[in-house]
Amino acid sequence: MLAELDVAGVSPDRMTILVAVGTHRASTPEEKRAKLGSDICDRYQVVDHDPYDPDQLVTVYEPENGVPFRINRRAVEADILIATGIVEPHQYAGFSGGGKTIAIGCANEAVIEYTHGPALLDHPGTRLARISGNPFQDAVRVVARRAGLDFVANVVKNTEGGIVDIRYGAPETVHDALASLASTFMTASLPHQVDVAIAGVPSPKDANLYQSSRAASYLQFAPVPVVRPGGTIVVPSACPEGIGEGPGEQRFGAAMRHPAGPKGIIHDARANGIQAGAQRAYVMAQVLQDVNVVIAGAADPSSIEGLGFGVSPSVEDALNQVLASASPDRPLSLLVAPYALQVLPVVAAPD
């Protein structure tokens, strides 16, 4: 894509690659080179979005009864704005990709707090693998249009990371087409709910608890929760960064330490709103009200203790603990979901 733009007269010195980190920590120079390659990093200006610098933000949309959407100035003021992204199931947007790279990844903190607050997250349309009637996705698309998003390059990958399809063009047209394609093979039918699930997390999502916990919430925020009430989800993840290093990740950790547990997290979020990052605690509190979540194989278990999660040195050890506490009169059903963030199990009906 960069080569085509160069041929068209958009030379490297006229381009900026903006890393859409949202409110997560900035990427390191090593991560940029690993992601883009040294040649691109040497030839192009590569910068991280900063949601906390008001001089870098410009208002693109002011809803009548909402928060003004402020987006990265570089993106909005560019002559041509192109977003890249991967289309896969997303807990709030239905599917990632499309305008989300700009509307969320390049937004200020207030926007992320608004779009990730209880009012939107509790809406029945805010669901995995759903675009139509999804208020989160509707907001993303409005903001992307107002920000001047001209063009997207989006990809659908298989569970091994290979490209299934890649399309370029108008943001919503491309996103709709790829989401439709993704839905044909990124869902798997289950005849019934299960007692125990092992939910795999691919790299780099296993870097911290903030991201790794998504494996559990994806299973439980499926159209029908995958694990029965009282069951257990085991998430194998080393979490080398612990909770996570960004401001949002730290807020997630602080919220998870609520003295009243999941009920207190949910009550406070609905009464007082949510800071960016703490929405992950709100979601996980709803999960933990119904099932147990065990993180297996964490590099530093102490960084996870006291947050409401179980901790186990291995998947085998976690399963042994579940078996030890189970009733001998009823065998447990087990689901292994190695690609919990990419393949959505769809249960035929709740028990």
N, C-alpha and C positions, 0 to 999 in steps of 0.2 A: 504494500500500500504506500509506504514511504517512497519507494522507487518510482511508482506511478506519479505521485505528486511532484517529485523532483523533475521528472520528464515534462510534466505540465507547467513547470516554471516556478513551483513553490520550493525554493531551495532550503536546505537545512537551517540556514541562518534566519529564515523567516518563519520557522515553526517552533512551537513549544509543545512538549509532551507533558501533560498535566496528570499527575498521579492522583486519582480520585479516592483519597483515603477516608473521606467523611470526617468523623471525629476520632478515628483510630490514630495511633501513633504514625509519625512520618516513616516512610520507608528508608532503609539505610542505603548508602552507596553500593554495598555488596548486593543487596536485594534488587536494586535497580539493574545492575549488570547481569544478575542471574535471570531476571525476568526479560529484559530487553536485549541483552547482548552488549558486549563492550563496544562494538563498532557503533551502534546507535547511540550509546551513552556518550561516546567521544565526539560524535558529529552533531548531535542535537541537544538543545537545552531541555533537561528533564528536571521538573520541579514538583514538589508535593503541594497539594491543596492545604491551606491553613484556615480552618473554620473560625479561628479566634482573632484574626486580624481584620478589624472593620474596614481598613483601607483596601483590603483585597476583595471586598464583597460589594455587590450592587443589587438593589431590589429589582426583581423582574416580575413579581406578581403580588398583589395585595388583595386577598379574598375579603369579602365583606365581614365575615365572622370568624376570621382565622388569623394566623401569624403571617406577616409579610415574608415572602420567600426571597432570601438573599443568597446569591450564587457567586461563585468565584469570578472576579472581574476579568481575568485573562480569558476565561471561557466565553463570557457574554460579549466582550468587546472584540473577539476575534472576527476576522473577515469570513472565515470558514470554520465551523465548529463540527468536529467529527468525534463520535464516541465509539469506543470498542468495548466489547463485553461478551460474556458467556451466558447463554440462555439455559437455565436449569431451574428446578423447583425452588421457590423462595417463599419463606413463611409468611411474609407480609404482602409482597408484590405479586404473588402467584407464580410468576417466573421472573428471574433476574434478567438483566440485559435491557435493551431498548433505551429509554430515556433515564433509567435509574442511575446510570453512571454519572449523569449531570445533576439531576434533581436531588439526589441524596449524596452521592460521592463528592460533589462539589458544593454542598450547601453549608450554611452556618449552623451553629448548635441549636438555635431556637427552632429552625425548620425541622431538624431531626427529632427534637423533643416533641414537636407537634405531630409529625407524621407517625412517630412511634409511641404515641400516648394511648391511654386506655380507650378514648373515644373511637379511634380508628382500629386499634387492635381487637377490641371487643365486638366490632361490627361483624355480622355473620358472613359478609362478603369478603372479608380479609382472611383468605385461606390459601393454603398451598395449592399450586397448580390451577388457580382460578384467576382469570383476567377480567372477564365480563362481569360487571356489577361489583368489582372490587374497588372500594373507595381509595385505598392506598395507591393502586395502580392508576386510578383516575387522576389523583393529585400529581403523581409522577409525570404523567403525560402532559398535563396542563403546564406544569413548570418547565418541562423540557422544551415545549413549543415557545413559551415566553422567553426562555433563555437563548433561543435562536438555534437550537440543535438542527443542523441541516441534514446530517447523514450519519449512518451507523455502519460499523463492521461488526457483525455478531456471529458467534459460532455456537454450534451444538456439538458436544463431545460425548463419546461413550465412556463407560466406566474405566477403561484402560487409558483414557486421555487422548484417544485418537479422534480426529475430526470426522463427524458424521455429515455435517453440512455447514457451509459458511455463506453468508449473504451480505450484500452491500446495498444501501439505498435509504429510502425514507424510513425514519425510525419506527413508526407504528406499523407500517406494512411489513417490514422485516421482522419485527418482534412478534407480531401475530402469526406469521408463517412459521417461524422457528419454534414458537411455543406450541403450536399445533403439532409440529413434527415431534418435538420433545415429549409431548404427552402420550405419544403412541408407544414409546419404549421406556420412558422413565417412570412408569407405574407398574406395579405387580399386584395381581389379585391374591387375596387371602380368604379362605373360607370362613375363618372365625378369628376372634381375638386370641392372644397368647398370654401365658403367665410370665415368660421371661424373654427378653430380646437382647441380642448382642448387636450394638449399633456402631458400625465402623465409621471412622472419620479420615478422609484423605488428607495428605499433606498439601498445602501448608495450614489447613484448618485445625490441625492437631497441635498448633504452636501454643495455644493457651486454653484455659477453661472457658472463657467467653465464647470462643468459636466452637470448641469441642462439644459444649453443652447443646448446641443446635441439633446434634444427632438425636438426642432424646426428645427435644421439643418437636422435631419434624415427625417423629413417629406418633406422638400424642396429639398433634394438631392436624393429623390426617383427617379426611372426612369422617372416619370413625377411629377413635383412639386404638392404636394397635395392641397395646398392653392393657390387660384387664386391671380394674382398680385393685390395689394391693400388690400388684406384680412388681417386677424389677427390670430396669434397663441397665445393662452393663455397657459402658463406653470405654473401649481401649484407647488411651491417649496418654502420651508422655508429658504433655503440657510443659515443655521446657521453660516457657515464660510465666509459669504459674497461672494466676488469674488473667494476666495480660498487662501490658505496660502502658497503654494509652489512657487518657482521662476517662473515656467511656468504660473501659474495662475495669478501672479502679472504682468507678461508681457502681458498676455491677457487683463487685466484691463487697463494697460497703453496704449496699442494699440487701445482699444475701445474708448479712449478719444481723438482720432485724431481730430484736429480742423476742418478738411474738411469732417468729417463724413465717412460713408461707402466708398464713392468714393476715399477719401484720403487713407484709409486703404488699399484698393485694389491696388491703384497706387503704393504706397510705397512698398508693399510686392513684387509686380512684378518687380519693379525697383531695389530694394535693398536686396531682400531676407527676410527671416523670422527667428527670434530667436525662440528657442523651447518654446512652449506655445502660442506664438503669432499667430500660424496657426489657432487657434480657433477663433481669431478675424478676420482673413482673410475669414474664412468660414462664420462666422456670418455676416460679412459685405455684403457678397453676398446675404444672406438671407434677411437682412434688406433693401437692395435696392428694394426688391419686395414686402415684407409684413411687417406688424407690429408684434413685439413680446412683449408680456406683461408677466411679472413675477408676479404671484398672491400669496399673503400670505407670502412674505419674512419677516423674523424675524427683519431685519434691512433694511428697504427700502432705507435708505440713502446710503448704501454701493453699491447700484445698480444704483442710479440716476446719470445721466450724461454720461451713457455708450451707449446710443442709444436705450435702452429697455424701454418699458412702465412699470410702477409699479402700482399694485392695491392691496388693502387689501384682496380681495377674488376673487374667480372665478366668483361669482354672480355679484360683482361690475364691474369686467372687461367686462362681457357680457352686462351689462346694458350700459356701456360706448359705446360699439360697436353698440348696438341697437339705442342709442340716436343719433349717427352720421350717421346712415344708411338711405338710401332713403326709404320712405314709399311705394314707387311704386313697389319695388321688394323684396320679402321675402328672407332672408338670409338662406343659407344652412350651417349646422353645422355637424362637425365630432367630436366624442369623441373617442380619442385614448389613453386609459388608460395605455397601454404598449408601448409607442412610441419608446423606445429603443430596444424592443424585437420583435414587430410585425410591419412589413413594409407594409404600404398601397400602393397598386399598382393601379394607375388610368388607366382606359382603354385607354383614349386619352385626351389630353389637350382640353380645350374649344376653 
